[in-house]
Amino acid sequence: MGNSLRTTTYLGAFLLIVLIGGTNFVAVRFSNIELAPFWGAGLRFALASLVLFLVIHFKHLALPKGRNLGGAILYGALGFGASYAFLYFALLKVSAGFASVIMSLLPLMTIFLASIYGLEKVTMRAILGGVITVCGIALLFSNQLSVNTQILYVLATVGGALAAAGSAIVIKKFPKNHPLVTNAIGMAVGSVILILLSLITRESPSLPSLFSTWIALVYLIVIGSIGLFTLYLFVLSKWTASAASYSLVLMPIVATLVSVLLEKTSITSIFLLSSIIVLAGVYIGAISQVKKK
């Protein structure tokens, strides 16, 4: 009974990650109306980090040192700095659909990286689940897959996916800190990288003037950053890195569904079919493995 309850708890947290991550896509669209991409992402993580450090202070949580601190910094540099920087740069030229297909390779990238570091074994089930999810996402965005752009932007998309995969490996390899502490340090590091990139690319730093932008920014800070990544580390503490990475594969489906509801358009047969394929891949590659434990 206890194991079943724990499995249900982690599965519920996984589904919340998917729901929050999917709605983040919509919130970022509102944020980007007034805030330049690098600046908006940097501001979001800087303010989220500040809130977390205040919580850490009042909860009297210890800050890490040595290898523990190094792990949190590397997690932030990869997961919040490099991955967001690469993807924002790539999206200047590649379509969101193409980027989603590349990011759907994340479970496969993660399991191969995890095998290199002795964290997981590459199995046929894991490969099959990963390949099926890629096919499902490719079908969903089949009308956006033409690539008439420089290879540099394609490589940047791949770099974003690899950085995200690497951040999960870091969490598994380095000593564990309290999730709030890890995210506070990680977001601080990521915000510095993103704000520096904003300055280098001469973006205009500003605060929102529209109420809708403030709502989106507050949502991204509280729910879309603090809530999302605390849940992510919670799931990652129990699940394998590759299983947890499937949450990102499901996010475009949630984002598409939310957009359909907001724009009051109909759900297409392609969306339903691709969603079924992706869900099958997630079950094979992640959920079925979790249920066995």
Secondary structure, DSSP 8 states (H G I E B T S, - for coil): -HHHHHHHHHHHHHHHHHHHHHHHHHHHHHHTTTS-HHHHHHHHHHHHHHHHHHHHHHHT-----HHHHHHHHHHHIIIIIIHHHHHHHHTTTS-HHHHHHHHTTHHHHHHHHHHHTTS----HHHHHHHHHHHHHHHHHTGGG----S-HHHHHHHHHHHHHHHHHHHHHHHS----HHHHHHHHHHHHHHHHHHHHHHTT-------SHHHHHHHHHHHIIIIIIHHHHHHHHHTTS-HHHHHHHHHHHHHHHHHHHHHHHT----HHHHHHHHHHHHHHIIIIIHHHHT-
